Amino acid sequence: MNFKKIIAVIAASAAAVATLAVSATAYDINKDLKTGWSASTVIPGEEFEGTDENTVFTITFEADASLAEKDGHNYWCIKPMLNDTGWPFIDTLVGPTLSDGKDSYVIQPEETEIKFTIPAAKLEEIQVAGMALMGHGIKLGTFSYSNSETVAPAAEAAPAVEEAAPAASDVQAETVAAPAKSDNPRTGVTDIVVYGTVMIAAGAVAVASRKRK
């Protein structure tokens, strides 16, 4: 085998290893949770090995859009639980939106996946016990994770917008505006008295000036 063939074999082997490394993070769930809350499945704890609180986990699914026309069943959700006694609900996932009842995570019928991170303390428990899954109106596909993605916490409802206070310039305009000319408080008798006083003073000055001459 010549040198070029050896290089080609090494390159092909490296590509195969890389492909294996990528696909090794995918776990096939393939479970229809339907609508009766009787179906469930478990992702083994070993599938979470090598992950941490910064790892982004992804669960793919298909939502049953026909439920939109079925009263009492027109909702979609997923319920991840610690695979331990009582199956306690994991309500600390970062990314998805909690339902109003705080007992599952809301899914929209047009969505095809849910992404989340897991706090370190809870992840340690899952790595030992595994994660159990229930839900409503979805068929689970695969479970995978990545250390090169980020996920933002679910957005909270925006607070009610308060009515804006009037601008300072507007307040000043309302409280300090000059009175109209017709409302001038210095009109009438007071103005006449002041005018007369000024004229008398001017006359006195003129008389005193003549006497000095």
C-alpha positions as CSV (number, residue, x, y, z in Angstrom):
1,M,0.0,0.0,0.0
2,N,1.5,3.3,-1.0
3,F,1.6,6.5,1.1
4,K,-1.4,8.1,-0.5
5,K,-3.6,5.1,0.2
6,I,-2.5,5.0,3.8
7,I,-3.5,8.7,4.2
8,A,-6.9,8.0,2.6
9,V,-7.5,5.1,5.0
10,I,-6.6,7.3,8.0
11,A,-8.9,10.1,6.8
12,A,-11.8,7.7,6.3
13,S,-11.3,6.2,9.7
14,A,-11.2,9.7,11.3
15,A,-14.5,10.6,9.5
16,A,-16.1,7.5,10.8
17,V,-15.0,8.1,14.3
18,A,-16.3,11.7,14.1
19,T,-19.7,10.5,12.8
20,L,-19.9,8.0,15.6
21,A,-19.1,10.7,18.2
22,V,-21.9,12.9,16.9
23,S,-24.5,10.2,16.7
24,A,-23.5,8.8,20.1
25,T,-25.5,11.6,21.8
26,A,-28.8,10.6,20.1
27,Y,-31.1,8.2,21.9
28,D,-34.2,6.8,20.1
29,I,-37.3,7.2,22.3
30,N,-40.0,6.5,19.7
31,K,-42.9,6.6,22.1
32,D,-46.5,7.8,21.5
33,L,-47.8,9.4,24.7
34,K,-51.3,9.8,23.2
35,T,-54.0,11.5,25.4
36,G,-54.8,9.1,28.2
37,W,-51.9,9.9,30.5
38,S,-51.3,6.1,30.8
39,A,-48.3,5.9,28.4
40,S,-44.8,6.6,29.6
41,T,-41.1,5.9,28.9
42,V,-37.7,6.3,30.5
43,I,-34.4,7.7,29.3
44,P,-31.7,5.8,31.2
45,G,-29.4,7.8,33.4
46,E,-26.4,6.6,31.4
47,E,-27.6,8.7,28.5
48,F,-26.9,11.8,30.6
49,E,-23.3,10.9,31.4
50,G,-20.7,13.4,30.5
51,T,-23.1,16.3,30.6
52,D,-23.3,19.3,32.9
53,E,-25.5,22.3,33.7
54,N,-24.4,24.0,30.5
55,T,-25.4,21.1,28.2
56,V,-28.4,21.8,26.0
57,F,-30.7,18.8,25.8
58,T,-33.2,18.3,22.9
59,I,-36.2,16.1,22.7
60,T,-38.0,15.9,19.3
61,F,-41.6,15.0,18.9
62,E,-44.7,15.1,16.7
63,A,-47.8,16.9,18.0
64,D,-51.2,15.5,17.2
65,A,-52.7,18.6,15.5
66,S,-56.2,16.9,15.3
67,L,-56.6,17.5,19.0
68,A,-57.3,21.2,18.2
69,E,-60.9,20.0,17.3
70,K,-61.4,17.8,20.4
71,D,-62.9,19.6,23.5
72,G,-61.0,18.6,26.6
73,H,-58.0,17.3,24.7
74,N,-57.0,20.4,22.7
75,Y,-53.7,20.9,24.5
76,W,-50.1,19.5,24.2
77,C,-47.5,19.1,26.9
78,I,-44.6,17.1,28.2
79,K,-43.9,16.0,31.7
80,P,-40.3,15.0,32.6
81,M,-39.9,13.3,36.0
82,L,-37.1,11.9,38.0
83,N,-37.2,8.1,37.5
84,D,-37.4,7.5,41.3
85,T,-40.1,6.7,43.9
86,G,-43.2,8.7,43.1
87,W,-41.8,10.0,39.8
88,P,-41.4,13.6,41.1
89,F,-42.0,16.2,38.4
90,I,-38.8,18.1,37.3
91,D,-39.9,21.7,37.4
92,T,-36.5,23.3,37.2
93,L,-35.7,22.9,33.6
94,V,-34.4,26.1,32.0
95,G,-35.9,26.9,28.6
96,P,-39.4,25.5,28.3
97,T,-42.6,27.2,29.7
98,L,-44.3,25.7,32.7
99,S,-48.1,25.1,32.4
100,D,-50.5,27.1,34.4
101,G,-50.8,24.2,36.8
102,K,-47.0,24.1,37.2
103,D,-47.1,20.3,36.6
104,S,-45.9,20.0,33.0
105,Y,-44.3,22.0,30.2
106,V,-46.4,23.6,27.5
107,I,-45.9,22.6,23.8
108,Q,-47.4,24.4,20.8
109,P,-48.9,22.1,18.1
110,E,-46.6,23.5,15.4
111,E,-43.4,22.8,17.4
112,T,-41.2,19.8,16.8
113,E,-38.7,19.9,19.6
114,I,-38.1,21.2,23.1
115,K,-34.7,22.4,24.3
116,F,-33.6,22.8,27.9
117,T,-30.7,22.8,30.4
118,I,-30.8,21.1,33.8
119,P,-29.5,22.6,37.0
120,A,-26.4,20.7,38.3
121,A,-28.0,19.3,41.5
122,K,-31.0,17.9,39.6
123,L,-28.8,16.6,36.8
124,E,-26.7,14.5,39.2
125,E,-29.9,12.8,40.3
126,I,-31.0,12.1,36.7
127,Q,-27.6,10.7,35.8
128,V,-28.2,8.0,38.5
129,A,-31.9,7.4,38.2
130,G,-32.8,8.5,34.7
131,M,-35.6,10.7,33.4
132,A,-39.2,9.4,33.0
133,L,-41.5,11.0,30.5
134,M,-45.2,11.4,30.2
135,G,-47.3,13.9,28.3
136,H,-50.3,14.6,26.2
137,G,-50.9,14.8,22.5
138,I,-47.3,14.1,21.3
139,K,-45.3,11.3,19.9
140,L,-41.7,11.4,21.2
141,G,-38.9,11.0,18.7
142,T,-35.3,11.3,19.9
143,F,-33.2,12.6,22.8
144,S,-29.9,14.3,22.2
145,Y,-27.6,16.8,23.7
146,S,-25.0,19.4,22.7
147,N,-22.3,21.3,24.5
148,S,-22.0,24.0,21.8
149,E,-25.6,25.5,22.1
150,T,-27.2,27.9,24.5
151,V,-30.8,28.2,25.6
152,A,-32.6,31.1,27.1
153,P,-35.1,30.9,30.0
154,A,-38.7,31.0,29.1
155,A,-40.0,34.6,28.8
156,E,-42.2,35.8,31.7
157,A,-45.3,37.8,31.1
158,A,-44.6,41.5,30.8
159,P,-45.9,43.7,33.7
160,A,-48.9,45.8,33.0
161,V,-48.0,49.1,31.4
162,E,-48.8,52.0,33.7
163,E,-50.1,55.3,32.3
164,A,-47.2,57.6,31.5
165,A,-46.9,60.6,33.8
166,P,-47.2,64.0,32.2
167,A,-43.9,65.5,31.1
168,A,-42.4,68.1,33.4
169,S,-42.8,70.8,30.7
170,D,-46.5,70.0,30.4
171,V,-47.0,70.2,34.2
172,Q,-45.1,73.6,34.2
173,A,-47.3,74.8,31.4
174,E,-50.4,73.9,33.3
175,T,-49.3,75.4,36.7
176,V,-47.1,78.3,35.8
177,A,-48.8,79.7,32.7
178,A,-49.0,83.5,32.7
179,P,-52.6,84.9,33.2
180,A,-54.4,86.4,30.3
181,K,-54.1,90.2,29.9
182,S,-57.7,90.7,30.8
183,D,-57.1,88.9,34.1
184,N,-54.0,90.9,35.0
185,P,-54.3,91.4,38.8
186,R,-52.6,94.8,38.5
187,T,-55.4,96.5,36.5
188,G,-57.9,99.0,38.0
189,V,-57.5,101.3,41.0
190,T,-54.0,100.0,42.0
191,D,-52.5,100.9,38.6
192,I,-54.1,104.4,38.8
193,V,-52.6,105.0,42.3
194,V,-49.2,103.8,41.2
195,Y,-49.3,106.0,38.1
196,G,-50.3,109.0,40.1
197,T,-47.5,108.5,42.6
198,V,-45.0,108.3,39.9
199,M,-46.2,111.5,38.2
200,I,-46.2,113.5,41.6
201,A,-42.6,112.3,42.2
202,A,-41.6,113.5,38.8
203,G,-43.1,116.9,39.3
204,A,-41.3,117.3,42.6
205,V,-38.0,116.6,41.0
206,A,-38.7,119.2,38.3
207,V,-39.6,121.9,40.9
208,A,-36.4,121.2,42.9
209,S,-34.4,121.5,39.7
210,R,-35.8,125.0,38.9
211,K,-35.1,126.3,42.4
212,R,-31.4,125.3,42.1
213,K,-31.2,127.5,38.9
